[in-house]
Amino acid sequence: MDYALIMAGGGGTRLWPLSRRQAPKQQLPLVEARSMFHVTVERLYPLIPAQRIFVVTNAEAARVLQQQVPALPPENYILEPSAKDSGPAAALGLVHIVHHDPEATVAILPADHHISNVSAFLEALRAAQQVAREGYIVTLGIQPTSPATGFGYIERGERLGVVNGLTVYRAVRFKEKPSLEIAQQYLADGLHVWNSGMFILTCATGLAEFERQHPAFAQALHTLRAHIGTPHYAEALARAWDVAPRLSLDYAIMEGAQRMAVIPVEIGWSDIGNWDALLAVLPKDRDGNALSGDVLALDTHGALVRGSDRLIVTLGLHDVIIVDTPDALLVCARDRAADLKRVVDQLRALGREEVL
């Protein structure tokens, strides 16, 4: 793989109250002692050196991430003027990378995913790079293990071949988060994989799709590329951001791309989208609890308890999430963990910005 582009601008609201606007989940040590961003970068080192790992984020987050991973060159942080979702962010990153290397192949990766089988992940990236060089945008599809309703799905079509022992399929269509009934059908038919949000492509292919699907934005990006490293860069970036679509990368180009391929993989993946997903990947005691901090758990089963600076005692609890921070305490049923964004939205509506 030539380059990586790590998307590190997300908010992680479903991991409130630990994940906040000033310290989103990718900056936090949720699974390991290092932050999720730090782990994301270091798992790439056998394949991509630090000099070729770029990061798209905002200026405030960049200062924190630079401290966490000083090996990344400061100039490899590409700053968004404002949050406009992952589509414009990815396009901005591709413009900078193609400025360095017009022939570059890039892996676009979220900063906040957990991957337990790193060697299988790197092999999948190697295979995807070969397919991407044939003009495809390649996504890594996660073999579903349950009829999950919290993920998008990708339907695979005809087999395109086998690369490095991995079967490559044409991606027929992207599908949004389904109902449980539809998800059960997807699991049963064997033709659907979870959308991991990881994409491998050449810069030329990706920018060509932006040009085809969002021509005004693409023209502004072309002008921006000419001004990288000049005094006119900030002005050109502002003009490009004015016409940038506020769309995720999936919606911006992937769903309408002309040549999409998917490689189903088993890499021990989780997007750590909420507290219940985090509990699934954490080490647990014999009662299925993941406890951190000063915690005494009695007759407690299937709980995630994360303390701060005081003792937490649980008695007779089952399948709960408890997260204690200095200014907010969350107590949540595990089966409601996916609804936590509602809490954040309600707090925002109440003007409780101090806890967001």
N, C-alpha and C positions, 0 to 999 in steps of 0.2 A: 504494500500500500504506500502511495506516495505521501499523502497528507491526511490528517484528521482535522475535522472542524467540530469542536465541542460547543454545544448549545447550552449556555449557562445563565440564561436570563429568566428562568421560570420562578414562580412564587411558592409552590408547594403548599397551598392552603389546606389541603386535606390532612396535613400533619401539624396543624395548629394544636396546642399553643407553643410547641417547640419551634416549628418553622414560622418565621415572621417575615414581614416585608424587608426588614434590615438584616435578616439572617435566614434566607430561604434554605430549603432542605439540602441542596447540593453543597452548601457550605458547612453542613453539620456531620459529625461522626455518628451516623445512625446504626451502621452494621459493624464497622470496624473502628479502630482507634483513630484512623485518619478520616478526613471528610470524604463525602461521596465524590466530590470533584477530584480530590487527590487520588483516590482509588481509580477513577475513570482514566486519568492521565497515565498513571503508572502501569495499568494493565496493557497499555498500548506500546510500552517501551521495547518489547522484543521485536516489534514490527515497524514502529515509527519513532524516530528520535525526537527529542523535545523541540528541536529547531523547526520541525515540520508539523507541530501540533498547534493549531490556531484555536482561539476561543472567541465566541461572540457573546457579549454581555454588556452591562451598563458600567459607567465609570465608577460608581460606588462599589459595586460587586467586584470589579477588576482589582481594586486595591486589596480587598480581602483575599481573593484567589491568588494574587501574586505572592502574598505572604505565605499562603499554604503550600504553593508549589513554585519556589523561586527558580527552579531549573528552566521554566518556560521563559523565553525572551519577552521582555515587556512589550516589544513591538508586535508580538503575536496576539495581543489582545485587541480585538476589533470592537469598537464601542458604538452601540446603537444610540441615536439621539433620544429616542423614547421607545417604549415597548409597543411593538406593532405585530406581535405574534411571531411564530417561527418561520413563516414564509419569507418576509423581508429580511429577517436576521440571517437566514441561510444564504439568500441571494447576496447580501453584503459580504459575507464570508467568502463566497465563491469568487466574487470580483477581486478581493484582495489576493486570494491564492492564485488565481489565473494571472494576476499581475506579476507574481513571482515566477510562475511556471505555466505557460500556455497549454502544456500537455498533461497537466496534473490530473490524477485520479484521487478522489477525496471520499473519505468515510465521514458522513454527517452523523454525529452521535450525541444523544442526550447526556447531560452531566450527572444524572441522578439515578442511573440504573444499577441494579445489583446483578452480577454475573459470577456464578460460582465456578464454572468450568471455563477458565480463561484460555486454556490451550485449544479447546474446541471453538471458542469465539474467534481466536486469531486465525485458525484454519479457515473458518467461514469467511473472514475478511479477505484472505488470500484468494479464495475461490471467487468471491464477489468481484474482486478487482479484475480478474480475467474476463468475467462476463461484462463488466462495465466498459471495458476497452473495446467491446464489440458494439457499443452504442446504446446499451440498455441502462436504465436506472434500476438498480438492484436493491431490494429490501430483504432483510433477514426476517423470516416469519417464524414465530415461536409455535412449536407443536403444542396444541391445547391439551391440557390435562383435566379440564373441567368445563362445563358450559358457562363460562364466565360472562357476565353481562357488563363488566367494567372496562372491557377492551374493545377496540375496533378489530375487524377481521378482514382478511384478504382471501379471496377465492382464487385458487390456482387453476390454470388451464393445462394446455399441452406441455409435455415434457420437452425441454430444450436441450438437455444433455446432462452429463455428469462431469463435474469439475472437482478435482481433489477429493473424490469419493462422495461428494455431495450432489444430490439431484437438483437441477435447476428447472423451474417451471415458468411459463409465461404467467404473469399476474393478470387475471381477467378483470377483476373489479375490487375496489375497496368498499367495505361495508361498515356502517356506523355501529355503535354499541347497541346490541340487539336486546330484545326481550328474552326472558329465560326460555320460552318455548322455541324461539328461533335459534338461540345459542345451543340448545340441545340438538336441534337439527344439524347445525354446523358441525358439532362434535361427532355426530353419528355418520355424516356423509364422508368424512375423511378428506374433503376437498378444501377445507378452510384452516387457516392458521391465524394466530393473533398477530396484529400489526405491532411490531416492536418499536416503530419510529426511528429505526436505524436505516440509513440509505447510503448506498455506495454508487458513485457516478463520476464521470469526468466533468471537469468544470465546463467544458464546451457543451456537453449534453444538457447539463442543468441550466446554463444560461440561455441555451437555445429554446428550452421549454418556457422560460420566463418571457423570452421574446415573442414566442408564438401565442402564449396565453395572456400576457400582460404587457403589451408592446410599449405603452407610455412609460411604465416603470423600467422596462428593459433599456429604453433609449436613455433614460436618466442614469441608469447604471453604467452604460457605455461611456457617458460623459464623465461620470465619477471615476471610472477606471483611469481615464486619461489624466486625472488630477491627483491621483494618489502620490503622496510625497511632495506636493506643491502647496504654496500658500492658499490656493483656491479650493483645497479639498473640503474644508468645512462648509463652504457655500454650496459646493456641488452635492455634498451629502444631504444638506437641508432640502435642496430641491428634489433630490431623489426620494427622500422620506415624505415629502408632501404628496407624492403620487403613488407611494407604496400601498398595496392592498393590505388591509388588516385581516390577514388570513394565516391559518396554520400552513405548514409546508405541505401537508397532505392535500388540503383544499387548493392551495396556490398552484401547484403543478403536478403532484403525484397522481391524483385521481384522473386527470386529463392527459397524462403523458402518453406519448405514442408507443414507446417501447419500454414496458415495465417487466421485470422478472422478479421472482421470489425464490429464495432458497430456504426451505424449512430446516430449522436447526434445533438442537437440544443442547443448550449451553447453561442451564441452571439460571434462567433469567427471571428477574422481577423488576417492575418499574417502581416498586415501593410507593405506590400511589396513595396509600392510606395506612393507618396504624395496624389494621388487621393484616395487610400485606407485609408490613415490617415484621410482625410477630411470626409470620410463616417462615421467615429466613433466619431469625435469631436463634441462638442456642437456647434450649429450654430445660427446665428441671423435670423431675419424674412426673410432676403434675401438669406438665405442659405450660408452665409459666415462664415468661421472660422478665426477669426482675433486675433492675439496676438502681443504684442509690441505696439509701438506708431503708430497707423494706423488710417487714416481717409478714409473711403470708401464711395464714392458718386456714386449713380446709378451703383452700382457694385453688381453682383449676382453670386452665386455659386463659390466663390473664397476662396482659402486658402492663407492667407497673414501672414507671420511670420517675424516680424521685429527683429532688433538687437538694435542698439543704436542711430537710427535716425528716423525721421518722414517719413512714407511712405504714400503717397496719391494716391488713385486710382479713376479714373473717367471714367464711361461708359465702364467698363470691365465686361466680362462674362466668367465664366468657365476657370479661370486661376489659376496657382500656382505661388506665388511670395515668395521667401525665401531669406532673406537678412542676410548675415554674414559679419564679418569685412573684409574678403578678397575675397568674391565672392558673386555675386547676380544671382539668378536663376529666370527667367521669362519663364513660360512654359504653353502651353495649357493643360488643364486637360486630354484631350483624348490622349496626347502624354506622360503622366507621366510614363507609363510602359517602354518607350524607353530611360529612363535616363541613363541606363548603357552605351548606345552608347556615351553619353557625357563624361562619366568617361573614357571609353576606348580611346576616341579621345584625351582627356587631357593627358592621360598616353603616348600615341603615340607622343605627342608634347613635352614630357619631363616636363610637368607642375606638377612635384611631390609635389611642395610646397602647392598645393591646393587639393591634394588627401588625 
